[in-house]
Amino acid sequence: MFVGPRQANDHPEASDSESGDLPSPDSASVPPAREMGPRGMPDTITKKALVDRIADETDQKRVVVKKTIQTFLDLIIDELAEGNRLEFRDFGVFEVTVRAPRMAQNPKTLERVPVPAKKTVKFKVGRKMREELEAVPVDGEPAPEAMKPADAGRDVHVNETAPDQIRPRPRQTNPASVSA
């Protein structure tokens, strides 16, 4: 999605910072409303926009923030290229996985085409990010209640005799695996 250059009248605080004046405390404490793009989706946030926001919030020069962010991103790429797993607590985990080779089909000619194995980066969302995303309602619906930590990731079912009690589903054993 293309996001055009920022206009001075798009963001009132931009005109204040361009003139060298700091925004008033009232305008700094209220975050701007989330604008939606042409398809009703949130706008894409660029590295430049992040540099600007971080520089404003930390009172650092944009050049320093830009170099720090670029160094951080370069180090992530270097570590992933070496096959290392990157774990950022509460944010998520990046790791390199290998997609197995497979046969695909050209939809136009119906010809079978071999697709070689490929390295790709997998990202697993961390706890804090997952909780923040779950707290945001989807399509105007109320946000779902978070699962209790003890039940998270486990298969649960409702007891028919007491529907208000939720308990873990009992483990099923395969009769063929039990030796007699």
C-alpha positions as CSV (number, residue, x, y, z in Angstrom):
1,M,0.0,0.0,0.0
2,F,1.4,3.4,-0.9
3,V,1.4,6.0,1.7
4,G,2.1,9.5,0.3
5,P,4.3,12.1,1.9
6,R,3.1,13.5,5.1
7,Q,1.4,16.9,4.8
8,A,1.8,19.5,7.4
9,N,-1.9,19.7,8.0
10,D,-2.2,15.9,8.3
11,H,-0.6,15.9,11.8
12,P,-1.0,19.0,13.8
13,E,2.0,18.1,16.0
14,A,4.2,17.9,12.9
15,S,3.9,21.6,12.2
16,D,5.0,22.3,15.8
17,S,8.1,20.1,15.6
18,E,9.1,21.4,12.2
19,S,9.1,25.0,13.5
20,G,11.3,23.8,16.4
21,D,8.7,24.3,19.1
22,L,7.8,21.3,21.3
23,P,4.1,20.3,21.3
24,S,2.0,21.3,24.2
25,P,1.7,18.7,27.1
26,D,-2.0,18.3,26.3
27,S,-1.4,17.3,22.7
28,A,1.6,15.0,23.6
29,S,-0.5,13.0,26.2
30,V,-3.3,12.2,23.7
31,P,-2.2,9.7,21.1
32,P,-3.5,10.4,17.6
33,A,-6.5,8.4,16.4
34,R,-5.6,5.3,14.4
35,E,-6.2,6.2,10.7
36,M,-7.5,3.5,8.3
37,G,-6.2,3.1,4.8
38,P,-8.4,2.9,1.6
39,R,-9.5,-0.7,2.2
40,G,-10.4,-0.2,5.8
41,M,-7.1,-1.7,7.0
42,P,-4.6,0.2,9.2
43,D,-1.9,2.1,7.4
44,T,1.5,0.6,6.9
45,I,4.0,2.0,9.5
46,T,7.4,2.5,7.9
47,K,10.9,2.5,9.5
48,K,11.0,6.2,9.0
49,A,7.8,6.7,10.9
50,L,9.1,4.5,13.8
51,V,12.4,6.5,13.8
52,D,10.4,9.7,14.1
53,R,8.2,8.4,16.9
54,I,11.1,6.9,18.9
55,A,13.2,10.1,18.4
56,D,10.3,12.2,19.7
57,E,9.6,10.0,22.7
58,T,13.2,9.6,23.7
59,D,14.5,13.1,22.9
60,Q,17.3,11.5,20.7
61,K,18.4,12.8,17.4
62,R,16.8,11.0,14.4
63,V,20.2,10.2,12.9
64,V,21.2,8.3,16.1
65,V,17.8,6.5,16.3
66,K,17.9,5.5,12.6
67,K,21.5,4.1,13.0
68,T,20.5,2.2,16.2
69,I,17.4,0.7,14.5
70,Q,19.3,-0.2,11.3
71,T,22.1,-1.8,13.4
72,F,19.5,-3.8,15.3
73,L,17.8,-5.0,12.1
74,D,21.1,-5.9,10.5
75,L,22.1,-8.0,13.6
76,I,18.8,-9.8,13.4
77,I,19.4,-10.7,9.8
78,D,23.0,-11.8,10.5
79,E,21.9,-14.0,13.4
80,L,19.1,-15.6,11.4
81,A,21.5,-16.1,8.4
82,E,23.8,-18.1,10.8
83,G,20.8,-20.3,11.7
84,N,20.4,-18.9,15.2
85,R,17.1,-18.5,17.1
86,L,16.2,-15.1,18.4
87,E,14.0,-14.8,21.4
88,F,12.6,-11.5,22.7
89,R,10.7,-12.2,25.9
90,D,7.0,-11.0,25.7
91,F,7.5,-10.0,22.0
92,G,8.2,-13.2,20.2
93,V,10.7,-15.7,18.7
94,F,12.3,-15.7,15.3
95,E,13.7,-18.9,14.0
96,V,14.8,-20.3,10.6
97,T,12.9,-23.3,9.2
98,V,13.4,-25.2,6.1
99,R,10.5,-25.9,3.7
100,A,10.8,-29.4,2.2
101,P,11.1,-29.7,-1.6
102,R,7.8,-30.4,-3.3
103,M,6.1,-30.7,-6.7
104,A,3.9,-27.9,-7.8
105,Q,1.7,-27.4,-10.8
106,N,1.7,-24.5,-13.3
107,P,-2.0,-23.5,-13.3
108,K,-1.8,-22.3,-16.9
109,T,0.0,-25.2,-18.6
110,L,-0.8,-27.9,-15.9
111,E,2.9,-28.8,-16.1
112,R,4.4,-30.4,-13.0
113,V,7.2,-28.2,-11.6
114,P,9.7,-29.1,-8.9
115,V,10.0,-26.5,-6.1
116,P,13.3,-26.8,-4.3
117,A,13.8,-26.7,-0.5
118,K,13.7,-23.2,0.9
119,K,14.8,-21.5,4.1
120,T,12.2,-19.2,5.7
121,V,11.8,-17.3,8.9
122,K,9.1,-18.4,11.3
123,F,7.8,-15.9,13.9
124,K,6.0,-17.1,17.0
125,V,4.1,-14.4,18.9
126,G,5.1,-13.7,22.5
127,R,2.9,-13.5,25.5
128,K,2.5,-9.8,25.8
129,M,1.9,-9.2,22.1
130,R,-0.7,-12.1,22.1
131,E,-2.5,-10.5,25.1
132,E,-2.5,-7.1,23.4
133,L,-3.8,-8.5,20.2
134,E,-6.5,-10.5,21.9
135,A,-7.6,-7.4,23.8
136,V,-8.5,-5.6,20.5
137,P,-12.1,-6.4,19.4
138,V,-12.5,-7.9,15.9
139,D,-15.1,-6.4,13.5
140,G,-16.9,-4.5,16.3
141,E,-17.4,-7.5,18.5
142,P,-16.4,-7.4,22.1
143,A,-12.9,-8.8,22.9
144,P,-12.9,-12.5,23.8
145,E,-12.1,-13.3,27.4
146,A,-8.6,-14.6,27.9
147,M,-8.1,-18.2,28.9
148,K,-6.9,-18.9,32.3
149,P,-3.1,-19.6,32.3
150,A,-3.6,-23.1,33.7
151,D,-6.0,-24.0,30.8
152,A,-4.0,-22.2,28.0
153,G,-3.1,-24.6,25.2
154,R,-4.9,-27.6,26.7
155,D,-7.9,-29.3,25.3
156,V,-10.8,-28.7,27.7
157,H,-14.4,-29.8,27.7
158,V,-17.5,-29.1,29.8
159,N,-18.6,-31.7,32.3
160,E,-22.1,-32.7,31.4
161,T,-23.2,-33.1,35.1
162,A,-22.0,-29.7,36.0
163,P,-21.9,-27.4,32.9
164,D,-20.4,-24.5,34.9
165,Q,-17.2,-26.5,35.6
166,I,-14.5,-26.8,33.0
167,R,-11.9,-29.5,33.4
168,P,-9.1,-30.9,31.3
169,R,-10.0,-33.6,28.9
170,P,-8.7,-37.0,30.2
171,R,-5.8,-38.5,28.2
172,Q,-6.8,-41.2,25.8
173,T,-4.6,-44.2,25.5
174,N,-4.4,-46.3,22.4
175,P,-5.5,-49.9,23.2
176,A,-3.1,-51.2,20.4
177,S,-0.1,-49.6,22.2
178,V,-0.9,-51.3,25.5
179,S,0.8,-54.6,25.7
180,A,-1.0,-57.5,27.3
